């Protein structure tokens, strides 16, 4: 008679197997239509995740329902490594996102962001030209600044807007540049530039350039990453508890298989 633990492990892995199919299909679909750096950047992780889920779930499914102790042992080993890595990543996410906060600007409804306020590890990631080219491609594909421009606000309306960190850092010049407002994404440089902020010279009214190469834009991206990673870390804690429960049930199933199959070398 199939033990309850084997049935439960098999059922859970059947669900994961079904989940892996659309994930893998999405990655393959991206690989065929990818035309930008952003899409190409996403396709490999999605395919890798789909393949990983497919292989691990098959090992757990066959190991539990077909009483294959060897496969179930491999499954438990992978699960243990996954739990360990997820635990380490959760701690790491809290550590590297501990620093960095938006700076309040007098008379403005939005905050501005400085790259130096964030951890050195995060700064190194966005200062890498290869990484930033892909991130910038995603920002441009997402039309974040275009959506802001479509509001057609007056200057008074604009400065009271609660901009997102990316909009504040990438779609407008920093306030200390003292540019004259024409529209949300068009600003006129002063005749005499007394600012020491290098972003003032980086800014361009070219709608494909704007402040995408500014330090403030990189800081805005990090502010967004910090917020997302904090949420991911909380979700990871819940997922870790789930994995530990599944791992415990899997250990029970493995013990059942060993006992029922009665392999002399494993006794």
C-alpha positions as CSV (number, residue, x, y, z in Angstrom):
1,X,0.0,0.0,0.0
2,X,1.4,3.4,-1.0
3,X,2.2,5.4,2.1
4,X,0.5,8.7,2.7
5,X,3.9,10.6,2.6
6,X,4.7,9.1,-0.8
7,X,1.3,10.1,-2.2
8,X,1.6,13.6,-0.8
9,X,5.2,14.1,-2.2
10,X,4.0,12.8,-5.5
11,X,1.0,15.1,-5.6
12,X,3.0,18.2,-4.7
13,X,5.6,17.4,-7.4
14,X,2.8,16.9,-9.9
15,X,1.7,20.4,-9.3
16,X,5.3,21.7,-9.7
17,X,5.6,19.7,-12.9
18,X,2.4,21.3,-14.3
19,X,3.8,24.7,-13.2
20,X,7.1,24.1,-15.0
21,X,5.4,23.6,-18.4
22,X,4.2,27.2,-18.8
23,X,7.4,28.6,-17.3
24,X,9.5,26.6,-19.8
25,X,7.2,27.5,-22.6
26,X,7.4,31.2,-21.8
27,X,11.2,31.0,-21.9
28,X,11.2,29.3,-25.3
29,X,8.7,31.8,-26.6
30,X,10.9,34.7,-25.4
31,X,13.9,33.1,-27.1
32,X,12.1,33.1,-30.5
33,X,10.8,36.7,-30.3
34,X,13.6,38.4,-28.3
35,X,14.7,41.5,-30.2
36,X,16.0,43.7,-27.4
37,X,18.6,43.3,-24.7
38,X,15.9,43.3,-22.1
39,X,14.0,40.3,-23.6
40,X,17.3,38.5,-24.2
41,X,18.3,39.1,-20.6
42,X,15.1,37.5,-19.3
43,X,14.9,34.4,-21.6
44,X,17.8,32.4,-20.1
45,X,16.8,32.7,-16.4
46,X,13.2,31.8,-17.4
47,X,14.3,28.7,-19.4
48,X,16.7,27.6,-16.7
49,X,14.0,27.9,-14.0
50,X,11.6,25.9,-16.2
51,X,14.1,23.1,-16.8
52,X,15.1,23.0,-13.1
53,X,11.4,22.7,-12.0
54,X,10.7,20.1,-14.6
55,X,13.7,17.9,-13.7
56,X,13.3,18.2,-9.9
57,X,9.6,17.6,-10.0
58,X,10.0,14.5,-12.2
59,X,12.6,13.1,-9.9
60,X,10.3,13.6,-6.9
61,X,7.2,12.3,-8.7
62,X,8.9,9.1,-10.0
63,X,10.8,8.6,-6.8
64,X,7.7,8.8,-4.6
65,X,5.0,7.1,-6.7
66,X,7.2,4.5,-8.4
67,X,9.1,3.8,-5.2
68,X,12.5,4.6,-6.7
69,X,14.6,5.4,-3.7
70,X,17.6,6.5,-5.7
71,X,15.7,9.2,-7.5
72,X,14.0,10.2,-4.2
73,X,17.5,10.5,-2.6
74,X,18.6,12.8,-5.5
75,X,15.4,14.8,-5.1
76,X,16.0,15.3,-1.4
77,X,19.6,16.3,-2.0
78,X,18.5,19.0,-4.5
79,X,15.8,20.1,-2.1
80,X,18.3,20.5,0.8
81,X,20.7,22.5,-1.4
82,X,17.8,24.7,-2.6
83,X,16.7,25.3,1.0
84,X,20.3,26.2,2.0
85,X,20.7,28.6,-1.0
86,X,17.3,30.2,-0.4
87,X,18.1,30.8,3.2
88,X,21.5,32.4,2.3
89,X,19.9,34.6,-0.3
90,X,17.2,35.8,2.1
91,X,19.9,36.8,4.6
92,X,22.0,38.4,1.8
93,X,18.9,40.3,0.5
94,X,18.3,41.9,3.9
95,X,22.0,42.8,4.3
96,X,22.6,44.5,0.9
97,X,19.3,46.4,0.9
98,X,19.8,47.7,4.5
99,X,21.4,51.0,3.2
100,X,19.8,53.6,1.0
101,X,16.9,55.9,1.3
102,X,15.3,58.6,-0.9
103,X,16.2,62.2,0.0
104,X,13.3,64.7,0.5
105,X,13.5,67.8,-1.7
106,X,12.0,71.0,-0.3
107,X,8.8,72.0,-2.1
108,X,8.7,68.7,-4.1
109,X,6.3,65.8,-3.9
110,X,8.9,63.3,-5.0
111,X,12.2,62.2,-3.5
112,X,15.6,62.1,-5.2
113,X,18.2,59.4,-5.0
114,X,22.0,59.3,-4.7
115,X,24.0,56.3,-5.9
116,X,26.5,56.6,-3.0
117,X,23.7,55.9,-0.4
118,X,23.5,52.3,-1.4
119,X,25.7,49.3,-0.6
120,X,28.9,48.9,-2.5
121,X,27.7,45.5,-3.9
122,X,24.6,47.0,-5.5
123,X,26.6,50.0,-6.8
124,X,29.0,47.7,-8.5
125,X,26.2,45.8,-10.2
126,X,24.7,48.9,-11.9
127,X,28.1,50.5,-12.6
128,X,29.0,47.5,-14.7
129,X,28.5,48.6,-18.3
130,X,27.2,45.2,-19.5
131,X,24.6,45.1,-16.7
132,X,23.5,48.7,-17.1
133,X,23.0,48.3,-20.8
134,X,20.5,45.5,-20.2
135,X,18.8,47.4,-17.4
136,X,18.6,50.6,-19.5
137,X,17.0,48.5,-22.4
138,X,14.3,47.3,-20.0
139,X,13.6,50.9,-18.8
140,X,13.3,52.0,-22.4
141,X,11.1,49.1,-23.3
142,X,8.9,49.7,-20.3
143,X,8.2,53.3,-21.5
144,X,8.4,54.6,-18.0
145,X,9.3,58.1,-19.0
146,X,6.8,58.1,-21.9
147,X,3.9,57.4,-19.6
148,X,5.0,60.3,-17.4
149,X,5.2,62.7,-20.4
150,X,1.7,61.8,-21.5
151,X,0.3,63.5,-18.4
152,X,0.9,67.0,-19.9
153,X,1.3,68.7,-16.5
154,X,2.2,72.2,-15.7
155,X,5.3,72.8,-13.6
156,X,3.2,73.4,-10.5
157,X,1.4,70.0,-11.0
158,X,4.6,68.2,-11.8
159,X,6.5,69.2,-8.7
160,X,3.7,67.9,-6.5
161,X,3.6,64.5,-8.3
162,X,4.7,61.5,-6.3
163,X,7.1,60.1,-8.8
164,X,8.4,56.6,-8.6
165,X,12.2,56.2,-7.9
166,X,12.9,55.3,-11.5
167,X,10.8,58.3,-12.8
168,X,12.5,60.7,-10.5
169,X,16.0,59.4,-11.3
170,X,15.7,58.7,-15.0
171,X,13.0,60.9,-16.5
172,X,14.1,64.3,-15.2
173,X,17.4,66.1,-14.3
174,X,18.2,66.4,-10.6
175,X,16.7,69.5,-8.9
176,X,20.1,71.0,-8.1
177,X,20.8,71.4,-11.8
178,X,18.3,74.3,-11.8
179,X,17.0,73.5,-15.3
180,X,13.9,75.3,-16.6
181,X,10.8,73.1,-17.0
182,X,9.3,72.8,-20.5
183,X,7.5,69.5,-20.0
184,X,7.9,66.4,-17.9
185,X,10.8,65.1,-20.0
186,X,12.0,68.3,-21.7
187,X,14.2,70.7,-19.6
188,X,16.3,73.7,-20.6
189,X,19.8,74.0,-19.2
190,X,20.7,77.4,-17.6
191,X,23.1,79.7,-19.4
192,X,25.6,79.5,-16.6
193,X,26.0,76.0,-15.1
194,X,27.2,76.3,-11.5
195,X,26.2,72.8,-10.4
196,X,28.9,70.2,-9.5
197,X,26.5,67.4,-10.2
198,X,27.8,65.4,-13.2
199,X,24.2,64.3,-14.0
200,X,23.5,67.9,-15.2
201,X,25.8,67.4,-18.2
202,X,24.6,63.8,-18.8
203,X,21.0,64.9,-19.2
204,X,19.6,65.0,-22.7
205,X,16.3,66.1,-24.1
206,X,16.6,63.2,-26.6
207,X,13.7,61.0,-25.5
208,X,15.7,57.9,-26.0
209,X,18.5,59.2,-23.8
210,X,17.0,61.5,-21.1
211,X,18.9,60.7,-17.8
212,X,19.2,56.9,-18.4
213,X,23.0,57.2,-18.0
214,X,22.8,59.4,-14.9
215,X,24.0,58.3,-11.5
216,X,20.5,59.4,-10.2
217,X,18.9,56.9,-12.6
218,X,21.1,54.0,-11.3
219,X,20.2,55.1,-7.8
220,X,16.5,55.1,-8.7
221,X,16.8,51.6,-10.0
222,X,18.5,50.5,-6.8
223,X,15.8,52.1,-4.8
224,X,13.3,50.1,-6.7
225,X,15.3,46.9,-6.3
226,X,15.6,47.5,-2.6
227,X,11.9,47.7,-2.3
228,X,11.3,44.6,-4.4
229,X,14.0,42.6,-2.6
230,X,12.5,43.4,0.8
231,X,9.2,41.9,-0.5
232,X,10.9,39.0,-2.1
233,X,12.8,38.3,1.2
234,X,9.5,38.1,3.1
235,X,8.0,35.8,0.4
236,X,11.1,33.7,0.6
237,X,10.6,33.1,4.3
238,X,7.1,31.7,3.6
239,X,8.5,29.6,0.8
240,X,11.3,28.3,3.0
241,X,8.8,27.1,5.5
242,X,6.9,25.3,2.7
243,X,10.1,23.7,1.3
244,X,11.1,22.5,4.8
245,X,7.7,20.9,5.2
246,X,7.9,19.2,1.8
247,X,11.5,18.1,2.5
248,X,10.4,16.6,5.8
249,X,7.6,14.7,4.1
250,X,10.1,13.6,1.4
251,X,12.4,12.2,4.1
252,X,9.4,10.2,5.4
253,X,8.7,8.9,1.9
254,X,12.4,8.0,1.4
255,X,12.4,6.1,4.7
256,X,9.3,4.2,3.6
257,X,10.9,3.3,0.3
258,X,14.1,2.0,2.1
259,X,12.0,-0.1,4.4
260,X,9.7,-1.5,1.8
261,X,12.4,-2.2,-0.8
262,X,14.7,-3.7,1.8
263,X,17.9,-2.9,0.1
264,X,20.6,-4.7,2.1
265,X,23.2,-2.1,1.5
266,X,20.9,0.7,2.9
267,X,20.0,-1.1,6.1
